[in-house]
Amino acid sequence: MSTKEEMKRLDYTLPYNKDVDPEVMKGEREKIFYKNWIMVGHTSQVEKVGDFFTFDLVGEPIIVTRGKDEELHAFYNICPHRGAIVERTEQGNKKILQCIYHGWTFHLDGKVNRTPNFKTNDIEKPSCMTPIRLEVHQSMIFVNLNQDAPAFETDYESFLNNINEYTFLSSLKKVRENRRIVQANWKSIIDNYLECDHCQIAHPSFSKAFDLTKYSITPCDNFSYQCTTASDEEEGPGARFYWVWINTMISIYPGTGNMTTSHIIPVDEKSSLAIYRYYFADENLTEDEEDLIKFVDQVREEDFELVELLQSGLHSRACGRGVYSPTEHGLKHFHQLVTKAMQS
């Protein structure tokens, strides 16, 4: 078979110029991030009445609170009076929320409390902070800016069924969080997570710890998972790495009950905010658990170095489309979901 015929049989990735185009990023914000369920936190962050945390969802400021009714609430962190940011801290505990611009105050469910520059408080509905849909599954908090989207358990039923085998998930607590700006497009970071062809070269410690001959990647409807076993284990549970549409990665390693999550939030077309969190049953970590965090951090930093190197070349005229290897099922699946969402 000729080289030209062989090239026709290759399966090509999305065009690289989509990862450096601000107009493409604008469309992804509207058609992908503002229309789908996204994990923003964990119930251990808002255990007590008055607890809250804030989160920037690709330019949209949101706040999640534990109300006086002991229920979780999510709403835009925006004052309806003039549009000022209400809560300026990342997390904390308050009895009432106050906008410092004109002194409007709000209850923990976003409903208006007082509007001191008005003679009447009888303007309740237009004066409340705008609510956002929120659901909790296995103690993970998901929000959706699209009020008409199907329920999370409808869209992600197979994912929820898959993780149900980890009975310890709901008992975990967030014990640590790190953030880092990565100089790479959000899709490039997820692309890297969804294949392990680079592991042998880029991740020597990971390749030594796990048996890559038993590494598998399984795409599902709107998530995928990767499995492998420890190199010195004959039997027993191995590691499992989930990617959940759109931008959430959930890793569960052998040993005591644990979970690490990574959220990739676009800053612009060429940079992203990576938020990674570590969950264990006890805040007092053992030496083995501290070692696991160091191991995960090392692998993650190796990945960030790779994707930043990749991003530096995407502007080149030599870049067109990449080629899927025979094992890059997860990567291809992700690109198909992106394409489908952008065409909707």
Sequence and secondary structure as in RCSB ss.txt:
>XXXX:A:sequence
MSTKEEMKRLDYTLPYNKDVDPEVMKGEREKIFYKNWIMVGHTSQVEKVGDFFTFDLVGEPIIVTRGKDEELHAF
YNICPHRGAIVERTEQGNKKILQCIYHGWTFHLDGKVNRTPNFKTNDIEKPSCMTPIRLEVHQSMIFVNLNQDAP
AFETDYESFLNNINEYTFLSSLKKVRENRRIVQANWKSIIDNYLECDHCQIAHPSFSKAFDLTKYSITPCDNFSY
QCTTASDEEEGPGARFYWVWINTMISIYPGTGNMTTSHIIPVDEKSSLAIYRYYFADENLTEDEEDLIKFVDQVR
EEDFELVELLQSGLHSRACGRGVYSPTEHGLKHFHQLVTKAMQS
>XXXX:A:secstr
  HHHHHHHS EEEEGGGGS HHHHHHHIIIIITTS EEEEEGGGS STTEEEEEEETTEEEEEEE TTS EEEE
ESB TTT  BS  SSEEE SSEE TTT  EE TTS EEE TTSS    TGGGS  EEEEEEETTEEEEES TTS 
 HHHHTHHHHHHHTT TTGGG EEEEEEEEEESS HHHHHHHHT  TTHHHH HHHHHHEEEEEEEEEE SSEEE
EEEEETT SSS  EEEEEETTTEEEEE SSSSEEEEEEEEEEETTEEEEEEEEEES SS  HHHHHHHHHHHHHH
HHHHHHHHHHHTTTTSTT  EEE  TT HHHHHHHHHHHHHHH 
